[in-house]
Amino acid sequence: MKKSLLTLTLGGLGIGITEFVMMGLLPDIAKDLRITIPQAGHLISSYALGVVVGAPVLVAIAGSYPPKKILLALMVMFTAFNALSAFSPDYTIMLAARFLAGLPHGAFFGVGSVVASRIAGKGKEAQAVSLMFAGLTIANVIGVPLGTYIGHHYSWRYTFVIIVIVGLITLLSLKLWMPNLPATKDRDLKKELAFFKLPEAWIIILMIAIGTGGLFSWYSYIAPLLTDVSGFAPDSITYILVLAGLGMLVGNFIGGKLADRFSPAKASVSLLIAMAITLFIVHYISENQILSLVMTFITGAVAFALAAPIQMLMINTAKGSEMIAASVSQASFNIGNALGAFLGGLPLAAGYDYTSPVWVGTVMALTGALFAWMLISRNKKMVLAK
């Protein structure tokens, strides 16, 4: 692996820990800050809102600077605001800190995706992008379980200190190893924002927000699914989530290879259909513990195989607006996070069991595949028209 790509992996690792570890730390944070669990849940929503706001705004503001300087500035923000989270004295400050910590998330992945594709070997752009997203999957395999353990047995604040340390290491690696790529010359922000006038842009945004929401319909309620339906002991959930993380790690690299070998659009539609099929299977095998473990790994792999293809699809569609477009795909992913959790919870609120959210996820994944197919069809018509 090139050292320059390793810096992006490290950034993804820190971002992955701070985003996903909150699910496991909610009881500890609620107890320490003397708030309810639902109030603590707002800390997750606050971070997601920060991602949605920060992704396009920060790239629009900073896009005329060299990529290395942008990445350094974003990682300084990430480190500082996670430090604020570690030392937040009350709920209000913690809520603000989580929003601020979310701001650089999408922008980092957006700029990082463009940088990775530029420094990659010819024909290996998507694989290079997948190396950056490998940080997210490594976070789910190692960082999140470790952070959750530390939060339970010592203090959730120590978990955020670890995130700060990862941020500082990333800053040092960016300074030493990231090449000084030139800034975009003669940048026209108005022209870049015209990307949002393209029908293809909104088709991809809907594909990501709805399609990846299928993942979160399953993942948001995986703990009660495994304990109440599969019959696993609560203490075993952390280890099963590591298994899901390993699946995500494997799937991430497979997705990069698929996008380079075929096309990002074809890889996206195929993987979204595969996600729908795996979620459909999960519904029927959840009472069998062995099959549940197998499908936990497979579903994690299929879901995260989408990361590189959808990022490359957005970049390839937005010639001249790559950074903004790539950052918007991350904002869309976080909208999918919120949508999947919300819609997946509706059948539970109606009294159905914990297998019901995967039905919602199946429909969302198929809807995302439909949008991907629409994009492929539209591109074919445009080629024929020429």
Secondary structure, 3 states (H helix, E strand, C coil): CCHHHHHHHHHHHHHHHHHHCHHHHHHHHHHHHCCCHHHHHHHHHHHHHHHHHHHHHHHHHHCCCCHHHHHHHHHHHHHHHHHHHHCCCCHHHHHHHHHHHHHHHHHHHHHHHHHHHHHCCCCCHHHHHHHHHHHHHHHHHHHHHHHHHHHHHCCHHHHHHHHHHHHHHHHHHHHHHCCCCCCCCCCCHHHHHHHHHCHHHHHHHHHHHHHCHHHHHHHCCHHHHHHHHCCCCHHHHHHHHHHHHHHHHHHHHHHHHHHHHCCHHHHHHHHHHHHHHHHHHHHHHCCCHHHHHHHHHHHHHHHHCCHHHHHHHHHHHCCCCHHHHHHHHHHHHHHHHHHHHHHHHHHHHCCCCCCHHHHHHHHHHHHHHHHHHHHHHHHHHHHHHC
